[in-house]
C-alpha cells in the first residue's frame, strides 16, 4: 500500500474519543457524493472530519423531493441537529405541496431538535436558458415563501428552524 503525503507529513491514528454530537444530513445526489472521487470527499464526510462530530449521510441520488418517506426516515433517526439539502430536485409545485407536511412529520418526532434547510445555489445552466432560469427562479421563490411560513408556524419551539435562504 502506498499513500502519497507531502514531505514532512505524519500519519497518526485518530483518537478513540467519540463525539457526543450527531448531525444527520438528508439530501440528494450532491449530499450522497455524486461527482466526488471517493466517498470520503462527499461534503457530509468532510464536515465530519472538520467538525470532529458524527455526521450521518442520508443522501439519495436523484431523490429528496420532500417526500414523506424521507421525512419519516428523519423522524426515526436520532440526531442533535438535522441538515436538509432538499431544494435541488423538487419543482416549485412540489415545494408548495410538500414542504410544510415534511417539516410537520420531522417536528412531530423531534420537537426541539434544530432543523437547518439549505437553499440550493443557482444552477449555471440557468444563465443560458430562459426555461431553466424560470424553473430555478420559481423553485427559489417557493422555497423562500414556504420556509417563511414553516418558520413562522414553529417560531415558538425552543430550537427554531433555520434556512440559508432567509438570513
Helices and strands as residue ranges (DSSP letters): E 22-27, H 29-32, G 39-41, H 43-51, E 54-59, H 68-75, E 81-85, H 92-109, E 114-117, G 124-127, H 130-153, E 161-163, G 164-166
